[in-house]
Structures are given as C-alpha cells and as structure tokens.
Amino acid sequence: MDVPEPKSPSVAPSGTPPVATVEHVQRDLRLLREDVARLTQEVSTYLSDTSRQTLRDADEQLEGAVRERPFVAVAIAAGLGLLFGMFFWRR
C-alpha cells in the first residue's frame, strides 16, 4: 500500500509560497507588542485615577466620621495602639 509523503508546510498545495512570511509574522508581533503596551498604559492610567478618587472618598468619609464622633475616634485609636503594643511587646 502506497502512503503519500506529507507535503512541506512551507509550500501551499498549488506550489505558491505561503501567505505568512517571516516578515509578516515579525510585523504582526511588533504590532501586537505595541497594542499590548498601549493597553497596559491605558489600564494603568484608569486604575491610578480610579484609586486616587477612591482614596479621596475614603479620606472624606473618615474625616467626617471623626468630626461627628471625636471621642469614639480617639478611643478606637487608643485601643488599636494598645493591641498593637501588646502584640509587638511579646515578640
């Protein structure tokens, strides 16, 4: 039984050269790297802006809570200081 020899992957069945040459692949990889770099920069900028706004909002909420109940805020801070002091004193 004759088994046909596999054709070379670099030659199309009609004998024409393949469509994707090394230059095409290199160009596509360069474009992909540029797209990824641009997307990374945009995501970084968005997250930076979003996190800044979130921190501002949290700061305003904390400041408002301290202004409404200053004695409670001092008591919480003192309690946390005592707990951390006890924790680190044992080590």
Summary of the structure (lengths in Angstrom):
residues: 91
radius of gyration: 32.0
end to end distance: 81.0
largest distance: 94.8
contacts: 154
relative contact order: 0.04
helix: 74%
strand: 0%
